[in-house]
């Protein structure tokens, strides 16, 4: 099958990580795969190219960029694309606009994945363009039950075309071992005796890393060897550094910046924390499960679809510093409980959210959508 993935960009994020892993796995299975980025990008582009996946960059400069539309249409023709898989809202209406003028040869089947709750669709123009594009979309996958329910209940997506998917991660890449644990600590400059709470994500307000720094002084009173590792980059990096300095814990907080070796860093953690104010089906959370880490996460968005409180991790309310502090203290103080939750989380992700299962799910999704096009 000839597959074209269309994304806004390949800058590092959960959506981009899923598309990259999916495209590489589809290529490995013998499909012809191309990834088209509307915007100028680097990010995960070198990883795709190193795996043999062709990447084309459109260089979008304005809201309605005709050269990008023409380039997308030309790529579909030249590569004899059979399925165009758009990821989120702008890519879907760009695909719809590009394909509307493909009368000969027959236009490929268009499908879309909605990766989040669609908060950007509060923009009236974007919402109208996306809803227009859904007229030409033969299948809509929504990541997580909450996303599915929102889009269907709003009347945006025809339930006959809707499917719920979970994200998937390459389990082998994140597997925990004593050797990987020691190597991860070496990479981060951590000692074997340190207790480490870590998180992965963009340094932006909704990810709420400031709450982890806020509770660090109290946790240090009970766990004097504690370190906090924030893996990621973003607009709040300087703000978070200033917060750590103001609280007197700057020497206990490590901000790694942007990293391409996340899978080789997370085995260093003793506890994974996700204090976000909102989430879809978090890739970072699935990766933590695959790394067999005990997890504390907020009960927002898709997190409760992954973390079942007291079984595969601990769930806490959003923006509750005391609840975060208590949950982290519990796992740091009770290694047996932490190991039990980590093992359960690992078993869950192997059963429900592997890259293998996601690739197979999307293969059937494509076939169903192509059948509707006949």
C-alpha positions in Angstrom: 0.0 0.0 0.0 1.2 3.5 -0.8 0.6 5.7 2.2 1.2 9.5 2.6 1.1 11.0 6.2 0.5 14.8 6.3 1.4 16.7 9.4 1.8 20.4 10.4 5.5 19.8 11.2 7.9 17.2 12.7 9.0 19.2 15.7 9.2 16.9 18.7 5.9 16.3 20.4 3.5 13.4 21.1 1.7 13.6 17.7 4.9 13.8 15.8 6.4 10.9 17.8 3.4 8.7 16.9 3.5 9.6 13.2 7.3 8.9 13.1 7.1 5.6 14.8 4.0 4.5 12.7 5.6 5.6 9.4 8.9 3.7 10.2 7.0 0.6 11.2 4.8 0.7 8.0 7.9 1.1 5.9 9.5 -1.8 7.7 6.5 -3.9 6.8 6.9 -3.2 3.1 4.5 -0.3 2.5 5.5 2.7 0.4 5.5 5.5 3.0 6.0 9.3 2.5 5.7 12.0 5.2 4.7 15.5 4.1 5.3 18.4 6.5 3.3 21.5 5.7 5.7 23.7 7.6 9.5 24.0 7.4 10.8 21.5 10.0 13.6 19.5 11.3 12.8 17.8 14.6 12.2 14.1 13.9 12.9 14.5 10.1 16.5 13.0 10.3 15.1 9.9 12.2 12.6 9.2 9.5 15.2 9.6 6.7 17.7 7.4 8.5 15.0 4.7 8.6 14.5 5.0 4.8 11.2 7.0 5.0 10.9 9.8 2.4 10.1 13.2 3.9 8.9 16.1 1.8 8.7 19.6 3.3 6.1 22.0 1.9 7.4 25.2 3.4 3.9 26.7 4.2 4.2 30.4 4.8 0.6 31.6 4.9 -2.8 30.5 5.8 -3.9 29.4 2.3 -0.6 28.5 0.6 -1.3 27.5 -3.0 2.3 26.3 -3.8 2.0 23.9 -0.8 -1.4 22.6 -2.2 0.1 22.1 -5.6 3.1 20.3 -4.2 0.9 18.0 -2.2 -1.2 17.2 -5.2 1.9 16.6 -7.3 3.4 14.3 -4.7 0.2 12.2 -4.6 0.3 11.8 -8.3 4.0 11.0 -8.6 4.0 8.4 -5.8 0.7 6.9 -6.8 -0.6 7.3 -3.3 -3.5 5.2 -2.3 -4.2 6.5 1.2 -3.6 10.0 2.5 -3.5 10.1 6.3 -3.9 13.6 7.7 -3.0 14.2 11.3 -5.3 16.8 13.0 -7.1 19.8 11.6 -5.0 22.0 9.3 -3.5 19.0 7.5 -6.9 17.5 6.9 -8.3 20.6 5.2 -5.1 21.0 3.2 -5.5 17.4 2.0 -9.1 17.9 1.1 -8.4 21.0 -0.8 -5.5 19.4 -2.7 -7.4 16.3 -3.6 -10.6 18.0 -4.8 -9.0 18.8 -8.1 -7.6 15.3 -8.8 -10.1 13.9 -11.2 -7.7 11.7 -13.1 -6.2 9.5 -11.9 -8.7 8.8 -9.2 -8.0 10.7 -6.0 -6.7 8.5 -3.1 -8.7 7.8 0.0 -8.5 10.5 2.7 -8.5 9.6 6.4 -7.8 11.7 9.5 -6.6 11.1 13.0 -7.8 13.6 15.7 -5.0 13.5 18.3 -6.5 15.8 20.9 -9.7 17.3 22.3 -9.7 20.0 19.6 -9.4 23.1 21.7 -8.0 24.9 18.7 -11.4 24.4 17.0 -12.7 27.3 19.1 -11.3 29.3 16.2 -14.3 29.7 14.0 -12.4 29.7 10.7 -10.4 26.6 11.6 -13.5 24.8 12.7 -15.4 25.6 9.5 -12.5 24.5 7.3 -12.0 21.3 9.3 -15.7 20.5 9.2 -15.7 21.1 5.4 -12.8 18.7 5.0 -14.7 16.0 6.8 -17.1 15.8 3.9 -14.3 14.2 1.9 -12.8 12.1 4.7 -13.6 8.4 4.6 -12.5 7.5 8.1 -11.8 9.5 11.3 -9.7 7.9 14.1 -9.8 9.6 17.5 -7.1 9.1 20.0 -8.9 8.0 23.2 -12.5 7.6 24.2 -12.9 11.2 25.5 -11.7 12.6 22.1 -14.1 10.2 20.3 -17.1 11.2 22.5 -16.4 14.9 22.1 -16.2 14.9 18.3 -19.1 12.6 17.8 -21.4 14.2 20.4 -20.6 17.7 19.0 -21.9 16.3 15.7 -18.6 17.0 14.0 -17.8 13.4 13.0 -20.3 10.9 11.6 -20.3 7.9 14.1 -20.3 5.6 11.1 -16.9 6.8 10.1 -15.5 7.1 13.7 -13.0 4.8 15.4 -11.3 5.1 18.7 -7.6 4.3 18.9 -4.9 4.3 21.5 -1.5 5.6 20.7 1.2 2.9 20.6 4.9 2.9 21.5 7.8 0.6 20.4 8.1 -1.5 23.5 11.6 -2.8 22.9 13.0 0.7 22.7 11.9 1.5 26.2 12.4 -1.9 28.0 14.0 -1.5 31.5 17.1 -3.4 32.5 19.7 -2.8 35.3 22.3 -2.0 32.6 20.1 0.6 31.0 19.3 2.1 34.4 23.0 2.6 35.1 23.7 3.9 31.6 20.8 6.4 31.8 22.1 7.7 35.1 25.6 8.1 33.6 24.1 10.1 30.7 22.3 12.4 33.1 25.2 12.7 35.6 23.2 11.1 38.4 24.6 9.0 41.2 23.5 5.4 41.8 22.2 6.4 45.3 20.1 9.3 44.0 16.3 9.0 44.2 15.0 10.4 40.9 11.6 11.8 40.0 11.4 12.5 36.3 9.0 13.8 33.6 9.1 14.2 29.9 7.3 16.9 28.0 7.4 20.4 26.5 8.1 23.1 29.1 4.8 24.9 28.7 2.1 25.9 31.1 -0.3 23.1 30.5 2.3 20.5 31.3 2.6 22.1 34.7 6.2 21.2 35.6 6.2 24.1 38.0 4.1 22.0 40.4 6.9 19.4 40.6 9.4 22.1 41.6 7.0 23.6 44.1 6.7 20.4 46.1 10.4 19.6 45.9 11.5 21.4 49.1 8.9 19.4 51.2 9.9 16.1 49.6 13.6 16.8 50.2 12.9 16.8 54.0 11.9 13.1 53.8 14.1 12.1 50.8 17.4 14.0 51.1 18.9 12.3 48.0 16.1 13.3 45.7 16.7 14.8 42.3 14.1 16.1 39.8 14.7 15.6 36.1 12.7 17.6 33.5 13.3 16.2 30.0 12.2 18.5 27.2 12.4 22.1 26.0 10.0 25.0 25.7 9.1 28.6 26.5 9.1 28.2 30.3 12.7 26.9 30.7 14.0 30.1 32.1 11.0 30.5 34.3 11.4 27.0 35.8 15.1 27.6 36.4 14.2 30.8 38.2 11.6 29.1 40.3 14.0 26.4 41.4 16.6 29.0 42.3 14.1 31.0 44.3 13.1 27.9 46.3 16.7 27.0 47.0 16.6 23.7 45.0 18.4 24.7 41.8 21.1 22.1 42.5 18.4 19.4 42.7 16.6 20.2 39.4 18.1 19.0 36.1 16.6 20.5 32.9 17.9 18.5 30.0 16.7 20.6 27.1 15.6 19.0 23.8 16.8 15.4 23.6 16.6 12.8 20.9 17.5 10.0 23.3 14.5 10.0 25.6 14.2 6.2 25.6 17.8 6.1 26.9 17.1 8.6 29.7 13.9 7.5 31.3 15.3 4.2 32.8 17.2 6.5 35.2 13.9 7.5 36.9 12.6 5.9 40.1 9.2 7.6 39.7 7.6 9.1 36.6 5.3 12.1 37.2 2.9 13.8 34.8 1.2 16.8 36.5 -0.4 18.1 33.3 -3.6 20.2 33.3 -4.8 18.5 30.1 -3.7 15.5 28.0 -4.9 13.3 25.2 -3.5 9.8 25.2 0.0 10.9 26.4 2.9 9.3 24.5 5.2 10.1 27.5 2.8 8.3 29.8 2.8 5.2 27.5 6.6 5.3 27.3 6.8 5.4 31.1 4.6 2.3 31.3 6.9 0.6 28.7 9.9 1.5 30.8 8.3 -0.2 33.8 8.2 3.0 35.9 5.8 3.7 38.8 3.6 6.6 37.8 1.9 9.6 39.3 -0.4 11.4 36.9 -3.3 13.9 37.0 -6.8 12.6 36.3 -7.3 14.7 33.2 -8.0 13.9 29.6 -6.9 10.4 28.5 -4.7 9.7 31.5 -7.4 7.7 33.3 -7.6 5.5 30.2 -4.0 4.4 30.9 -3.6 4.8 34.7 -6.1 3.0 36.8 -5.7 4.4 40.3 -4.0 2.0 42.7 -3.5 -0.6 39.9 -1.2 0.8 37.2 -0.3 4.0 39.0 -1.6 6.8 41.2 -4.1 9.4 39.9 -4.3 12.8 41.5 -6.5 15.9 40.9 -5.0 18.6 38.6 -3.2 21.5 40.2 -3.2 19.9 43.7 0.3 20.4 45.1 -0.5 18.5 48.3 -1.9 15.5 46.4 1.2 15.4 44.2 3.5 15.6 47.1 1.7 12.8 49.0 1.6 10.5 46.0 5.3 11.0 45.2 6.2 10.5 48.8 4.2 7.3 48.9 6.0 5.8 45.9 9.4 6.9 47.0 8.8 5.5 50.5 7.3 2.1 49.4 9.5 0.3 46.8 7.4 -2.8 46.9 4.2 -0.8 46.0 6.1 1.1 43.4 7.4 -2.1 41.7 3.9 -3.6 41.8 2.3 -0.6 40.1 5.2 -0.4 37.6 4.8 -4.1 36.6 1.1 -3.7 36.2 1.6 -0.6 34.0 4.1 -2.5 31.9 1.7 -5.4 31.4 -1.1 -3.0 30.4 0.9 -1.2 27.8 2.1 -4.5 26.3 -1.5 -5.7 26.0 -3.1 -2.5 24.8 -0.7 0.1 23.4 2.2 -1.4 21.5 3.3 0.0 18.2 2.5 -3.4 16.6 -1.1 -3.3 17.7 -1.4 0.4 16.5 0.0 -0.5 13.1 -2.4 -3.4 12.6 -5.3 -1.2 13.7 -4.4 1.5 11.2 -4.0 -1.1 8.4 -7.6 -2.2 8.9 -8.7 1.4 9.3 -7.3 2.1 5.8 -8.9 -0.9 4.3 -12.3 0.0 5.7 -12.0 3.6 4.5 -10.9 2.5 1.0 -13.9 0.2 0.8 -16.2 3.2 1.5 -14.6 5.0 -1.4 -15.5 2.3 -4.0 
